[in-house]
């Protein structure tokens, strides 16, 4: 086979591959469009929720006071999860808290002179109630800030308190 014939066969094979892309030129995955449809967690049954296997990805963290965390949540198939902002407030709480989201923020302090490195929490407080004030007692998580659901599986969480490492 001469070089011209090989080139013609390669061009013909390439044309067949391009023709299989469809009119819009988008390449789908497993019969779905390349853009995944959001999954509303509010519409999931109890069984679907327990089988969800969510995956989280931290997009950015700013530790300026107050801390801000930007993150993304998808299901096992890569579909964005929306609607994680469920909050509730108990009868003794002074603020509502998120039932599906909480954050622990810490920094790794390198050891010196042979001592081991250690984690230092940025969140060392208790949530105030109608009967007790917030106190700095032990490292904890934060779920009483502001959560913004961007509707595409990405979220921005702003802590409710100014924090600094202890």
Number of C-alpha atoms within 10 A of each C-alpha: 5 6 8 9 10 11 11 11 12 12 12 12 12 11 11 11 10 12 11 10 12 10 8 6 10 11 13 12 10 7 7 10 11 11 12 14 14 17 18 14 16 13 10 12 10 9 8 11 13 10 11 16 12 16 15 14 11 12 12 11 15 11 17 10 13 14 20 19 18 17 16 19 20 22 17 12 11 15 18 22 25 21 19 19 18 14 15 13 13 10 9 11 15 15 17 14 21 18 14 11 16 15 15 13 21 17 12 10 11 10 10 8 5 6 8 9 11 12 13 16 19 21 25 21 18 17 18 14 14 10 8 12 12 11 11 13 10 12 18 17 18 23 21 23 19 15 21 14 17 12 14 18 23 20 22 18 21 21 22 16 14 12 18 17 14 14
